[in-house]
Amino acid sequence: MTSKITPMIAGNWKMNGTSASLDELQALAKLLTTGEAPRAIVVLCPPQR
């Protein structure tokens, strides 16, 4: 039996209250959700309000 392990990339997203950070997050989300499926699971952990 062969098992396939999917890599996961996770990180904290420090926004520091700037709208530029939100623009970067939206651009990254667009890259990850268009075209071919990523070869890894991507997890972003934004700060709580």
MIDOSE-1310 file (N, C-alpha, C; in nm, 2 decimals, decimal comma, always signed):
residues 49
mtsk	+0,08/-0,12/+0,00/+0,00/+0,00/+0,00/+0,09/+0,12/+0,00; +0,06/+0,22/-0,09/+0,13/+0,34/-0,10/+0,05/+0,45/-0,04; +0,11/+0,53/+0,05/+0,04/+0,65/+0,11/+0,10/+0,77/+0,05; +0,02/+0,87/+0,02/+0,06/+1,00/-0,03/+0,04/+1,10/+0,08
itpm	+0,15/+1,17/+0,11/+0,14/+1,27/+0,21/+0,14/+1,41/+0,14; +0,04/+1,49/+0,16/+0,03/+1,62/+0,10/+0,10/+1,72/+0,20; +0,20/+1,79/+0,14/+0,26/+1,89/+0,23/+0,17/+2,01/+0,27; +0,19/+2,06/+0,39/+0,12/+2,18/+0,43/+0,21/+2,29/+0,47
iagn	+0,18/+2,41/+0,42/+0,25/+2,53/+0,45/+0,16/+2,62/+0,53; +0,20/+2,66/+0,65/+0,12/+2,74/+0,74/+0,20/+2,85/+0,79; +0,14/+2,97/+0,81/+0,21/+3,08/+0,87/+0,12/+3,19/+0,92; +0,17/+3,26/+1,01/+0,09/+3,38/+1,07/+0,10/+3,49/+0,97
wkmn	-0,01/+3,56/+0,96/-0,02/+3,68/+0,87/-0,03/+3,80/+0,95; +0,08/+3,88/+0,96/+0,08/+4,00/+1,04/+0,03/+4,12/+0,96; -0,09/+4,17/+0,98/-0,15/+4,27/+0,90/-0,11/+4,41/+0,94; -0,08/+4,43/+1,07/-0,05/+4,56/+1,12/-0,14/+4,67/+1,08
gtsa	-0,27/+4,64/+1,05/-0,37/+4,74/+1,03/-0,36/+4,82/+0,90; -0,28/+4,77/+0,80/-0,27/+4,85/+0,68/-0,35/+4,78/+0,57; -0,41/+4,87/+0,49/-0,49/+4,82/+0,37/-0,40/+4,75/+0,27; -0,27/+4,79/+0,27/-0,18/+4,72/+0,17/-0,16/+4,57/+0,21
slde	-0,17/+4,54/+0,34/-0,16/+4,40/+0,38/-0,28/+4,32/+0,33; -0,40/+4,39/+0,34/-0,52/+4,32/+0,29/-0,51/+4,30/+0,14; -0,46/+4,39/+0,06/-0,44/+4,38/-0,08/-0,35/+4,26/-0,11; -0,24/+4,25/-0,04/-0,15/+4,13/-0,06/-0,22/+4,00/-0,03
lqal	-0,30/+4,00/+0,08/-0,37/+3,87/+0,11/-0,47/+3,84/+0,00; -0,54/+3,94/-0,05/-0,64/+3,91/-0,16/-0,56/+3,86/-0,28; -0,45/+3,92/-0,32/-0,37/+3,88/-0,43/-0,32/+3,73/-0,42; -0,28/+3,70/-0,30/-0,23/+3,56/-0,27/-0,35/+3,46/-0,28
akll	-0,46/+3,50/-0,23/-0,58/+3,41/-0,23/-0,62/+3,39/-0,38; -0,61/+3,49/-0,46/-0,65/+3,47/-0,60/-0,55/+3,38/-0,67; -0,42/+3,39/-0,64/-0,32/+3,30/-0,70/-0,34/+3,16/-0,66; -0,39/+3,13/-0,54/-0,41/+3,00/-0,49/-0,54/+2,93/-0,53
ttge	-0,63/+3,02/-0,58/-0,76/+2,96/-0,62/-0,79/+2,96/-0,77; -0,70/+3,01/-0,85/-0,72/+3,01/-0,99/-0,61/+2,91/-1,05; -0,64/+2,86/-1,17/-0,55/+2,77/-1,23/-0,55/+2,63/-1,17; -0,43/+2,57/-1,18/-0,42/+2,43/-1,13/-0,42/+2,43/-0,97
apra	-0,46/+2,32/-0,92/-0,46/+2,31/-0,77/-0,31/+2,31/-0,72; -0,29/+2,38/-0,61/-0,16/+2,38/-0,55/-0,11/+2,24/-0,51; +0,02/+2,22/-0,51/+0,08/+2,09/-0,47/+0,09/+2,08/-0,32; +0,04/+2,18/-0,24/+0,05/+2,18/-0,10/-0,08/+2,25/-0,04
ivvl	-0,11/+2,21/+0,08/-0,22/+2,28/+0,15/-0,16/+2,41/+0,20; -0,23/+2,52/+0,18/-0,17/+2,65/+0,23/-0,27/+2,70/+0,33; -0,21/+2,73/+0,45/-0,30/+2,78/+0,56/-0,24/+2,92/+0,61; -0,32/+3,02/+0,61/-0,28/+3,15/+0,66/-0,36/+3,18/+0,79
cppq	-0,29/+3,23/+0,89/-0,36/+3,25/+1,02/-0,36/+3,40/+1,05; -0,46/+3,47/+1,01/-0,47/+3,62/+1,03/-0,49/+3,64/+1,18; -0,46/+3,76/+1,23/-0,48/+3,80/+1,37/-0,63/+3,82/+1,39; -0,67/+3,79/+1,52/-0,81/+3,82/+1,56/-0,82/+3,97/+1,58
r	-0,94/+4,01/+1,57/-0,97/+4,15/+1,60/-1,02/+4,17/+1,74
